[in-house]
Amino acid sequence: MNLNEFLVNKKKPKGVRYTANKRNSNAVYSVNKIPMGPPPTPPLRKKSTPSSDLIWGKSHISVPNTTSSSAKKSRSSSKVSSEEPENKVIVALTEGRGGARCEVGIAAVDVTRPLIVLCQISDTQSYVNTLTKINIINPNEILVPTTFVDTFTENRLVTMVRKQFPKMKISGIPRSTFNKINGLETLSSLCVPGLNGILLILQHRYYALAAASALITHIQESLFIYYAKGTIKIEYQESEGYAVIGRFFAAQGE
């Protein structure tokens, strides 16, 4: 029995491991002793940093999601606005010349309602009655002849209106549209048949009829709003019969 057979057949003692070293033809075995006892404790893993300790960026305050509620509010508000259209009141304003200066004609209409209000005022240099009437009507736009605003010196009435109502829109339209005859014919066609008696009063109100002619022409040619015959209620309001107070006291009274 050679050395190799002796090493293979020989019972291996516990805790002894044989390692063959084949550097040359003759096998050489070395014996490595493994220490007995419990297995070694594995090295502890490095504790990971919790995600809450990591710096991800600037912190943000969470905002409650109100998109659905705001959307509902917007839809409801749009629905209300569609059901209740905003009133748009337009006023046509004209004044006499020469000896008829301070004789003011007013025509007003709310385009959402079939009603035209006419008024002719014999006013003073301060135009207090005219300004009070405009304040009562509270229009969105005032129409005046272009000669009142396009000339080198602006008309005194327009100047007073701008001073009293600085945010009100004032538009100039051709003076040819301020025509008494055309105004009387148009009102006769549009007036409700049962209210034709008002035309007997209006036929002597030159500047009120001129303002009505310009107002209806502007509505038809610029806003493309046409009224059927016999569908408009016409009212004529006198300037007398009411007290004049300042705007400040009127606002306080409201």
C-alpha positions, 0 to 999 in steps of 0.5 A, spaced: 500 500 500 502 506 497 501 513 501 496 515 497 491 509 498 493 509 505 491 516 506 484 515 502 482 509 506 484 511 513 478 514 517 478 521 517 478 524 524 473 529 525 475 536 524 480 535 519 480 537 512 485 534 506 487 538 501 491 536 495 497 540 492 498 538 485 504 542 483 508 536 481 506 528 479 507 526 487 501 528 490 502 532 497 496 533 502 496 538 507 492 538 513 488 544 515 484 544 522 478 547 523 476 550 530 470 546 533 465 550 536 459 554 534 459 558 527 462 565 527 457 570 528 456 574 521 458 581 521 452 586 522 450 590 516 450 597 516 444 600 518 440 604 513 438 611 513 431 611 514 427 615 508 424 620 513 432 622 514 433 623 507 433 630 504 429 630 498 428 637 497 424 643 500 418 641 504 411 643 501 404 644 505 399 640 502 393 643 499 386 640 500 383 638 493 378 643 491 378 642 484 371 639 484 368 644 488 370 650 484 368 646 478 361 645 481 361 653 483 363 655 476 358 651 472 353 653 477 355 660 476 355 659 468 348 656 469 345 662 473 349 667 468 346 664 462 339 664 465 339 671 467 342 675 462 346 682 464 342 688 462 344 693 457 341 700 457 343 704 452 342 712 452 342 717 446 343 724 448 342 730 443 341 738 445 339 744 441 343 749 438 343 757 438 337 759 442 335 752 443 341 750 447 340 747 454 334 743 451 336 736 451 333 730 448 334 723 451 332 716 449 333 710 453 332 702 452 334 696 455 336 691 449 333 685 453 326 688 454 321 691 449 321 698 452 323 705 450 323 711 455 323 718 452 324 725 455 325 732 453 328 737 458 329 744 458 335 745 463 340 750 465 347 751 464 349 746 469 345 741 466 343 738 473 336 735 471 339 732 465 345 729 469 340 727 474 336 723 469 342 719 467 344 717 474 337 714 474 337 711 468 344 708 469 346 706 462 352 702 460 353 707 454 351 714 452 350 715 444 351 723 442 352 726 435 359 726 433 360 733 432 359 733 440 366 730 441 370 730 434 370 738 434 376 742 437 372 744 443 368 739 446 360 740 447 359 743 454 354 737 455 358 732 454 364 735 458 359 735 464 357 728 463 364 726 463 366 729 469 360 727 473 360 719 470 368 718 468 367 711 467 361 711 463 362 709 455 360 715 451 360 714 443 359 718 437 355 716 432 353 720 425 349 726 426 344 725 420 341 719 425 338 724 429 332 725 425 325 727 428 321 725 422 325 718 422 324 717 429 316 719 429 315 714 423 319 708 427 316 709 433 309 709 430 311 702 427 314 699 433 309 702 438 304 697 441 297 699 438 293 700 444 298 705 446 298 710 440 296 716 444 303 717 446 305 719 439 300 725 440 305 728 445 311 726 442 310 729 435 312 736 439 318 733 442 323 734 437 329 733 441 326 726 444 324 724 437 331 725 434 334 721 440 329 716 439 331 715 431 339 715 433 338 710 438 333 705 434 338 706 428 344 704 432 341 698 435 339 695 428 345 697 424 351 696 430 347 691 435 343 687 429 337 687 434 330 688 430 324 689 433 317 687 430 312 692 428 307 693 434 311 690 440 314 696 443 312 699 449 313 707 449 313 711 455 314 719 455 317 721 462 317 729 464 323 732 468 318 735 473 315 732 479 322 729 482 327 732 487 334 733 485 339 731 490 347 730 490 350 723 488 353 722 495 346 723 499 343 718 494 348 713 495 347 714 502 340 713 502 340 707 498 
